[in-house]
């Protein structure tokens, strides 16, 4: 059976962890393992995919840190992403998601 496209798979993983989100380096490791990919090129592709999802408004950054471990290169900025309400709705609309969490469960103003 073919794998789901990386964007959809990333969104599902981010949704699974809820509001805590996942760091970009964690997501890169998950993708590399799941899709049997490795190397700087693929880590860059995964990171670019996350930037695209962020720019599209379906995920949001909830934390940033300087890369001191060398995941993407020492001194670079790491991001922790979570799915927002728009992203959850897009997952549902495309048949990739489970349920929409209410905004009150995320502490958002109504």
C-alpha positions as CSV (number, residue, x, y, z in Angstrom):
1,X,0.0,0.0,0.0
2,X,1.5,3.4,-0.9
3,X,2.3,5.9,1.8
4,X,0.2,9.0,2.4
5,X,1.9,12.2,1.0
6,X,4.3,13.8,3.4
7,X,2.2,16.9,4.1
8,X,-0.8,14.9,5.1
9,X,1.2,12.5,7.2
10,X,2.9,15.4,9.0
11,X,-0.4,17.1,9.7
12,X,-1.8,13.8,11.2
13,X,1.3,13.4,13.4
14,X,1.0,17.0,14.6
15,X,-2.7,16.6,15.3
16,X,-2.1,13.4,17.3
17,X,-0.1,15.2,19.9
18,X,-2.6,18.0,20.4
19,X,-1.8,21.5,21.6
20,X,1.7,20.6,22.9
21,X,2.9,20.2,19.3
22,X,6.1,18.7,18.0
23,X,9.5,20.2,17.2
24,X,10.5,20.3,13.6
25,X,13.5,18.1,14.3
26,X,11.2,15.5,15.9
27,X,8.9,15.6,12.9
28,X,11.9,15.2,10.6
29,X,13.1,12.1,12.4
30,X,9.6,10.6,12.3
31,X,9.3,11.3,8.5
32,X,12.8,9.9,7.9
33,X,11.9,6.7,9.8
34,X,8.5,6.3,8.2
35,X,9.5,7.0,4.6
36,X,13.0,5.4,4.9
37,X,14.7,8.7,4.0
38,X,17.9,10.2,5.4
39,X,20.4,12.9,4.9
40,X,20.6,16.7,4.8
41,X,18.5,16.9,1.6
42,X,15.5,15.2,3.0
43,X,15.7,17.1,6.4
44,X,15.7,20.3,4.3
45,X,12.7,19.1,2.3
46,X,10.8,18.2,5.5
47,X,11.7,21.6,7.0
48,X,10.5,23.4,3.8
49,X,7.3,21.4,3.9
50,X,6.7,22.6,7.5
51,X,7.4,26.2,6.4
52,X,4.9,25.8,3.6
53,X,2.2,24.4,6.1
54,X,2.9,27.3,8.4
55,X,2.7,29.9,5.6
56,X,-0.6,28.2,4.5
57,X,-2.0,28.9,8.0
58,X,-2.8,25.3,9.0
59,X,-0.1,25.0,11.6
60,X,1.3,27.5,14.1
61,X,4.6,27.9,15.9
62,X,4.2,27.6,19.7
63,X,7.9,27.7,20.6
64,X,11.3,28.5,19.2
65,X,14.8,27.5,20.3
66,X,18.3,27.8,19.0
67,X,19.6,24.5,17.6
68,X,22.5,23.6,20.0
69,X,22.4,19.9,19.2
70,X,23.0,20.2,15.5
71,X,19.7,18.8,14.3
72,X,19.6,21.2,11.3
73,X,22.8,23.0,12.1
74,X,24.1,24.6,15.3
75,X,22.8,28.1,15.7
76,X,19.7,27.7,13.5
77,X,16.3,28.3,14.9
78,X,14.1,25.3,15.7
79,X,10.3,25.5,15.8
80,X,7.6,23.6,17.7
81,X,4.4,23.4,15.7
82,X,0.8,22.6,16.5
83,X,-2.2,22.3,14.3
84,X,-4.7,25.2,14.6
85,X,-8.5,25.1,14.2
86,X,-8.2,25.9,10.5
87,X,-5.7,23.0,10.1
88,X,-8.0,20.6,11.9
89,X,-10.9,21.6,9.7
90,X,-8.7,21.1,6.6
91,X,-7.8,17.6,7.8
92,X,-11.5,16.8,8.2
93,X,-12.4,18.3,4.8
94,X,-9.7,16.2,3.1
95,X,-10.6,13.0,4.9
96,X,-7.3,12.9,6.8
97,X,-8.5,13.9,10.3
98,X,-10.6,12.5,13.1
99,X,-12.5,15.1,15.1
100,X,-12.4,18.9,15.4
101,X,-11.6,20.0,18.9
102,X,-13.6,22.9,20.2
103,X,-11.9,26.3,20.6
104,X,-12.8,26.3,24.3
105,X,-10.7,23.1,24.8
106,X,-7.7,25.1,23.5
107,X,-8.3,28.1,25.7
108,X,-9.1,30.4,22.8
109,X,-11.6,33.2,23.1
110,X,-15.0,32.6,21.7
